[in-house]
Amino acid sequence: MSRIACKFGGSSVADHNQFLKIKKILQANSKRKVVVPSAPGKRHSGEAKLTDLLYLCHDLAQKRLALDAPFTLIRERYLDIESNLGLKAGMAQALEAFRKEIENGATRDFVASRGEYLCGLLMAAFLGAEFVEPKETIFFDKTGRIDPKTYDVLGKRMSDVDKLYVVPGFYGVDVKGNIKTFSRGGSDISGAIAARAIHAELYENWTDVSGLLMADPRIVENPHPLDEVSYREIRELSYMGASVFHDEAIAPVRDAGIPINIRNTNKPEEPGTLIVSKLPEVTKYDIAGVAGKKNFCMFSLEKTMMNKEIGFARKMLGIFETKGVSIEHMPSSIDSMSVVVSAEEIGDKTEAILEDLRRILEPDTLEVEPDLALLAVVGEGMSHQVGTAAKVFIALRDAKVNVRIIDQGSSEYNIIIGVDNSDYEKAIRALYTAMMTPNPAFPA
């Protein structure tokens, strides 16, 4: 029988009421056989994040200071869930043992991982499921990447298609046998790994939103939800600043062709957003969304006959490399070249970079343009439509937005535009409005 792997985020396991919702979700579809929980999230805006409290406990222990205050908050969270669910999951004993491990010098990663570990114990006890320890089944190689043997070991551990399994998110084990955590948001990665290990038909990622939106709701009023989006489109939107999905969580399921369904634990009746390898030939809209980021700067130089100077681009890029600055985009023409970088990353290195550019490349002119924003219109459907670029630039003209940068990748999945920071919100709204005409070929 094909199975579904379900990852539940912090908001989905924040208290005992959320646990009850999860049980109903699992009961609604018998294929949901693998549950990957995060650490309990914040119950209200004034509450500290549990993972932050865990890190604080570790830091205090390293300084030989008392960790009573933060640990008491941690302890209460788990005991409250256990008590309100009427469980006898041994939380008091597990927490006491954990406290001693912190005080005896447990590593930072070990301490952070216990948020998910303890939640996993509670979840398994509540659901009557089999607990799967990531320390025994999820392996990092010496480079810090997931060791491919993970999929075989974890898959065999969860081979019984009739059983319900709980695998805590966020951590695994390194080559030395020590607990190692993923980056923040890493439970998404754990869920994807579990989905691939069991050859799931679907990876459901349950959170507190009903899928993804086609624009930032803080800028665009009531943007349309995304019903279906491709892995490529998600990658482009994520790169351009959209809060979509943890980048590394896409790779394991994308490589195995497993779709991702982002769902709302609090509104399980809503279908959410489906992330797939390949979109149908006709989609409702030609774009997947509009996204962007502020605060870039552009170094622009001109030099006559630079195209005849072998190694010119390499030398220019090498200057940024030696200063430890990564490059976002690189618009160019026959006698000019520009480099767009994050203002935050460039920091106080501007003058040093300008000095090297003048000395090494001897340009005719050299300028720095600060306070730029980058926007992207993303969509696989754009490559099949005539006049997409015209729509984009007419919309910006009508909104009286001056375009500073134009860049379209060879894949034609996106059009990137640079504008002044001050025009950013206006440009996002103009582009979204212009591009949201439904495709007439899409069935009603």
C-alpha positions in Angstrom: 0.0 0.0 0.0 1.3 3.4 -0.9 1.8 5.8 2.1 1.8 9.5 2.9 4.4 11.1 5.1 3.1 14.0 7.3 5.3 16.7 8.8 3.7 18.9 11.5 5.3 22.3 12.2 5.7 24.0 15.5 2.3 25.7 15.4 0.7 22.3 14.7 2.0 20.8 17.9 1.9 23.9 20.2 -0.5 22.4 22.7 -2.8 19.4 23.4 -5.6 20.8 21.3 -3.3 20.7 18.3 -2.4 17.1 19.0 -6.1 16.3 18.9 -6.4 18.0 15.5 -3.5 15.9 14.2 -5.2 12.7 15.3 -8.3 13.6 13.3 -6.2 14.4 10.3 -4.5 11.0 10.4 -7.9 9.3 10.9 -9.3 11.0 7.8 -6.8 9.2 5.5 -5.6 5.7 6.3 -2.5 6.3 4.0 -1.1 8.8 6.5 1.4 6.4 8.2 4.5 8.5 9.0 4.4 11.5 11.3 7.3 13.9 11.7 6.8 16.5 14.4 8.6 19.7 15.1 9.2 21.1 18.6 6.1 22.7 20.1 5.7 26.3 18.7 4.6 29.4 20.4 1.0 29.4 21.8 0.9 33.2 21.7 3.0 36.1 20.5 4.5 36.9 23.9 5.9 33.4 24.5 9.5 32.5 23.9 10.4 30.0 21.2 11.1 26.6 22.7 14.3 26.1 20.6 15.5 29.5 21.8 15.0 28.4 25.4 16.9 25.2 24.7 19.9 27.1 23.3 19.7 29.4 26.3 19.9 26.4 28.7 23.0 25.2 26.8 24.7 28.6 27.0 24.0 29.0 30.7 25.3 25.5 31.4 28.5 26.2 29.5 29.0 29.2 31.8 28.3 27.2 34.9 25.2 29.3 35.6 21.8 28.1 36.9 19.3 27.2 34.1 16.3 27.0 36.4 14.2 29.8 34.7 14.4 28.7 31.1 14.2 25.0 31.9 11.1 25.5 34.0 9.4 27.0 31.0 10.5 24.0 28.8 9.4 21.5 31.4 5.9 23.1 31.8 5.3 22.9 28.0 5.7 19.2 27.8 4.1 18.3 31.1 1.0 20.4 30.2 0.6 18.5 26.9 1.1 15.2 28.6 -1.4 16.1 31.4 -4.1 17.5 29.2 -4.0 14.5 26.9 -4.2 12.2 29.9 -1.0 10.4 28.9 1.6 8.6 31.0 4.5 9.1 28.6 7.2 9.5 31.3 7.9 13.1 30.6 8.9 14.1 34.1 11.6 11.4 34.2 12.8 12.2 30.6 13.0 15.9 31.4 15.0 15.3 34.6 17.4 13.1 32.7 17.7 15.8 30.0 18.5 18.5 32.5 21.3 16.4 33.9 22.7 15.9 30.4 22.7 19.7 29.8 24.5 20.3 33.1 27.0 17.6 32.3 28.1 19.3 29.1 25.8 18.0 26.4 26.6 19.5 23.0 24.6 22.4 21.6 23.1 20.3 18.8 22.1 17.6 21.3 20.3 20.1 23.5 18.5 21.7 20.5 17.4 18.3 19.2 15.5 17.5 22.4 12.7 19.8 21.5 11.7 17.5 18.7 12.7 14.3 20.5 10.5 15.0 23.5 7.6 16.0 21.3 8.1 12.8 19.3 7.8 10.8 22.5 4.6 12.5 23.4 3.2 12.1 19.9 4.0 8.4 19.7 2.4 7.8 23.1 -0.7 9.8 22.1 -1.2 8.1 18.7 -0.1 4.6 19.9 2.6 4.8 17.2 6.1 3.3 17.0 8.8 5.8 17.8 11.7 5.9 15.4 15.0 7.4 16.7 16.7 9.6 14.1 20.0 8.9 15.9 19.8 5.4 14.6 18.3 6.1 11.1 19.3 9.5 9.7 23.0 10.0 8.9 25.1 12.9 7.9 28.3 12.3 5.9 31.7 14.0 6.7 30.7 17.1 4.5 27.5 17.6 6.6 25.2 16.4 3.9 22.7 13.5 4.2 24.4 10.2 3.7 22.4 8.3 1.0 22.4 5.1 3.2 19.8 7.0 5.3 17.0 6.2 2.9 17.7 2.5 3.0 18.1 2.3 6.8 15.1 4.5 7.6 13.0 2.8 4.9 13.7 -0.7 6.4 13.0 0.6 9.9 9.5 1.8 8.7 8.8 -1.1 6.3 5.5 -2.3 7.9 2.9 -0.5 5.8 0.2 -1.1 8.3 2.0 0.5 11.2 2.0 4.2 12.2 5.4 5.7 12.9 6.6 8.9 14.6 10.1 10.2 13.6 11.2 13.4 15.4 12.3 16.2 13.0 15.4 18.4 12.9 18.2 16.0 13.7 20.3 13.0 12.8 23.8 11.7 13.7 27.2 12.6 12.3 30.0 10.3 11.3 31.3 10.2 14.9 28.0 9.2 16.3 27.1 12.6 17.7 23.7 14.2 17.4 23.7 16.8 14.6 20.8 19.2 13.8 19.7 20.7 10.5 19.5 24.4 10.1 16.4 26.2 11.5 13.3 24.9 9.7 15.1 21.6 9.4 12.0 19.5 10.3 10.9 20.1 6.8 14.0 18.3 5.6 13.4 15.4 8.0 9.9 15.1 6.6 11.2 15.0 3.1 13.8 12.4 4.0 11.1 10.2 5.6 8.8 10.6 2.6 11.6 9.4 0.3 12.6 6.6 2.6 9.1 5.0 2.4 8.7 5.8 -1.3 5.7 7.9 -0.3 3.0 8.9 -2.8 2.8 12.3 -1.2 4.7 14.4 1.4 2.2 16.6 3.4 3.6 19.5 5.2 1.1 20.7 7.8 1.5 24.3 9.1 -0.7 27.3 10.1 -1.4 28.6 6.5 -3.5 27.1 3.8 -0.7 26.8 1.2 1.3 29.5 -0.6 0.3 32.9 -1.9 1.2 34.5 -5.2 2.5 37.7 -3.5 3.3 39.0 -0.1 0.0 39.7 1.7 1.7 42.6 3.5 2.1 44.4 0.2 -0.8 43.0 -2.0 -4.2 42.8 -0.5 -5.7 39.3 -0.5 -3.3 37.7 -3.1 -4.5 34.6 -4.8 -3.5 31.3 -3.3 -1.3 29.0 -5.4 -3.1 25.8 -6.2 -0.2 24.1 -7.9 3.4 25.1 -8.4 6.5 23.4 -9.8 9.7 22.7 -7.9 11.5 25.1 -10.3 9.1 27.9 -9.6 9.4 27.4 -5.8 13.1 27.6 -6.1 13.0 30.9 -8.0 10.4 32.4 -5.6 12.3 31.3 -2.5 15.5 32.7 -3.9 13.8 36.1 -4.4 12.7 36.3 -0.8 9.2 34.7 -0.8 8.5 32.7 2.4 7.7 29.5 0.8 9.5 26.3 1.8 12.8 25.3 3.2 15.1 25.0 0.2 16.9 21.8 1.3 13.5 20.1 2.0 12.7 20.1 -1.7 15.7 18.1 -2.9 15.0 14.6 -1.4 11.4 14.5 -2.7 12.1 16.3 -6.0 14.8 13.7 -6.8 12.3 10.9 -6.1 9.4 12.6 -7.9 7.3 12.9 -4.8 4.8 15.8 -4.7 4.6 18.1 -1.6 1.2 19.3 -0.3 1.3 22.3 2.0 -1.8 22.1 4.3 -3.3 24.0 7.2 -3.7 22.0 10.4 -6.4 24.4 11.6 -8.3 24.2 8.3 -7.7 20.6 7.1 -10.7 20.8 4.7 -8.7 23.3 2.5 -6.6 21.7 -0.3 -3.5 23.9 0.2 -0.7 24.1 -2.4 0.6 21.2 -4.3 4.3 21.3 -5.4 5.0 19.0 -8.3 7.8 18.1 -10.7 5.8 19.0 -13.8 2.9 21.3 -14.3 0.0 20.6 -16.7 0.3 22.2 -20.1 -2.4 24.8 -19.3 -2.4 26.5 -15.9 -4.9 29.0 -14.5 -2.3 31.8 -14.6 0.9 32.2 -16.6 2.8 33.1 -13.4 3.4 31.4 -10.1 3.9 34.6 -8.3 5.7 37.9 -7.8 8.4 38.2 -5.1 11.4 40.4 -4.3 13.9 41.8 -1.9 15.2 45.2 -1.0 18.6 46.6 -0.3 21.0 45.7 -3.1 23.7 47.8 -4.7 25.2 47.7 -8.2 28.8 48.2 -9.2 28.8 49.3 -12.9 31.9 49.9 -15.0 32.5 50.7 -18.7 35.6 50.1 -20.7 36.0 50.3 -24.4 36.9 47.0 -26.1 36.6 45.1 -22.8 35.1 42.2 -24.8 38.6 41.8 -26.4 40.4 41.6 -23.1 40.7 37.9 -22.2 39.9 37.2 -18.6 38.2 40.5 -17.9 35.1 39.0 -16.3 37.1 36.5 -14.3 39.3 39.3 -12.9 36.2 41.4 -12.0 34.5 38.5 -10.3 37.7 37.5 -8.5 37.8 40.9 -6.8 34.5 40.2 -5.2 35.5 36.7 -4.4 38.7 37.8 -2.5 36.6 40.2 -0.5 34.2 37.4 0.5 31.2 38.9 -1.4 28.7 36.7 -3.3 27.2 38.0 -6.5 23.4 38.0 -7.1 23.2 39.1 -10.8 25.6 40.3 -13.5 24.0 42.4 -16.3 26.4 43.2 -19.1 26.7 44.7 -22.6 29.5 44.9 -25.2 31.5 47.6 -23.3 30.0 47.5 -19.8 29.6 45.1 -16.9 27.6 45.4 -13.7 27.6 43.3 -10.6 24.6 43.3 -8.2 25.3 42.4 -4.6 23.5 42.5 -1.3 24.0 45.7 0.6 24.2 43.7 3.9 26.9 41.5 2.5 28.9 44.3 1.0 29.0 46.1 4.4 31.9 48.4 4.7 33.9 46.8 1.8 32.7 49.3 -0.9 35.8 51.5 -1.0 38.2 48.5 -1.0 36.3 46.9 -3.9 36.2 50.2 -5.8 40.0 50.6 -5.3 40.7 47.1 -6.7 38.4 47.5 -9.6 40.2 50.8 -10.6 43.6 49.3 -10.1 43.2 45.9 -11.7 40.6 46.7 -14.5 41.4 50.3 -15.3 37.8 51.1 -16.4 36.8 54.3 -18.3 34.0 54.9 -15.8 33.0 53.2 -12.5 29.9 53.9 -10.4 28.1 52.4 -7.4 24.3 52.6 -7.3 22.9 51.9 -3.8 19.3 51.4 -2.5 18.1 49.0 -5.2 15.3 46.4 -4.9 15.1 43.3 -7.0 11.7 41.8 -8.1 11.0 38.7 -10.0 7.9 37.6 -12.0 8.1 33.8 -11.9 6.2 31.2 -13.9 6.9 28.3 -16.3 3.9 29.4 -18.3 5.6 32.7 -19.3 7.8 30.9 -21.8 4.8 29.8 -23.8 3.1 33.2 -24.0 3.8 36.0 -26.4 3.9 39.5 -24.8 4.8 38.6 -21.2 7.7 41.0 -21.0 5.6 43.7 -22.6 2.9 43.3 -19.9 5.6 43.6 -17.2 7.1 46.8 -18.5 3.9 48.5 -19.4 2.6 47.8 -15.9 5.7 49.4 -14.4 5.5 52.4 -16.8 1.9 53.0 -15.9 2.8 52.9 -12.2 5.6 55.4 -12.9 8.3 53.0 -11.7 11.7 53.6 -13.3 13.4 50.3 -14.2 17.1 50.2 -13.3 17.9 46.5 -14.1 16.5 44.0 -16.6 17.6 40.4 -16.4 15.8 37.3 -17.9 17.3 33.8 -17.5 17.7 31.5 -20.5 15.1 29.2 -19.0 12.5 32.0 -19.4 11.0 31.0 -16.0 11.5 34.4 -14.6 12.0 38.1 -15.4 14.1 40.0 -12.8 13.7 43.8 -12.5 15.7 46.2 -10.4 14.0 49.4 -9.1 14.7 51.9 -6.4 14.0 50.7 -2.9 11.3 53.5 -2.6 9.4 52.0 -5.6 9.5 48.4 -4.3 6.0 48.0 -2.9 4.4 50.0 -5.8 6.2 47.8 -8.3 5.1 44.6 -6.6 1.5 45.7 -6.7 1.6 46.8 -10.3 3.2 43.6 -11.5 0.8 41.4 -9.5 -2.2 43.2 -10.9 -1.0 43.1 -14.5 -0.1 39.4 -14.5 -3.3 38.1 -12.8 -5.4 37.7 -15.9 -6.7 34.1 -16.0 -5.5 31.9 -18.9 -8.5 31.7 -21.3 -7.6 28.1 -22.2 -7.8 27.0 -18.6 -11.1 25.0 -17.9 -13.5 26.8 -15.7 
